[in-house]
Amino acid sequence: MTTTALPQARLPRIAVLGAGHVGPVIARIAIEAGYKVSIAASGNPDEIELIAQVLAPGAEPRWIADAIKEADIVVLAIPLHRFTTLDPSLLDHKLVVDVMNYWPPVDGVQELFEDDQYSSSEIVQRRLTGSTVVKTLNHIGYHELADERRPEGSPERRALGVAGDDPHAVDMVAEFIEHIGYDAVRFERLRMGRLFEPGGPVFGASLHRAEFELAVRAEAV
């Protein structure tokens, strides 16, 4: 399924940080929806040029700093254990979409994320003090991201949660989610992103909007 591409003049520019499993898929479906996209990893952009050509045709490999500088929305899709190596100042004044999850069996124990009074995205926000963080896209498998897209109004359209403390930022990211083929369910606090984390009521679940809202209702307090 492909989404209807919208004129790029109407859409924010996207920078995807991460060229592993998740980043290229997000880059590709964003491009197919009409967005202009840069993709960056930790090193020289020449090293991910082939990945971009094959997995995200049309995405422009860039140095991290250059990709961030030009972007309106920065998608943080790096392995969580590498998060502390990212210079927070690079993301100052940027809208950051956090798609990372904390999984100790995969990432090992990360002391920064062991404080369970905060959701993982709240911890990301506490480190990225100059940024505005919104949580989404972490509760759907990267292998499903392209296949589960549906046109607006489709009875099979899957819902994804979007959580953040800044209403304008949440709306902006929700519009992105809608454009790439999903129904966005907005949450007015970043802490509600805990509902999307591993073990949460919607993690990994393919739910329509009404089902999604029902699943989180009991815990969305």
Sequence and secondary structure as in RCSB ss.txt:
>XXXX:A:sequence
MTTTALPQARLPRIAVLGAGHVGPVIARIAIEAGYKVSIAASGNPDEIELIAQVLAPGAEPRWIADAIKEADIVV
LAIPLHRFTTLDPSLLDHKLVVDVMNYWPPVDGVQELFEDDQYSSSEIVQRRLTGSTVVKTLNHIGYHELADERR
PEGSPERRALGVAGDDPHAVDMVAEFIEHIGYDAVRFERLRMGRLFEPGGPVFGASLHRAEFELAVRAEAV
>XXXX:A:secstr
       GGGS  EEEE  SSHHHHHHHHHHHTT  EEEE SS GGGGHHHHHHHSTT EE  HHHHHHH SEEE
E S GGGGGGS GGGGTT EEEE     HHHH   GGG  TTS HHHHHHHH TTSEEEE SSSS HHHHTTT  
 TT TT  EEEEEES HHHHHHHHHHHHHTT EEEEESSGGGGGGGSTTSTTTT    HHHHHHHHHTT  
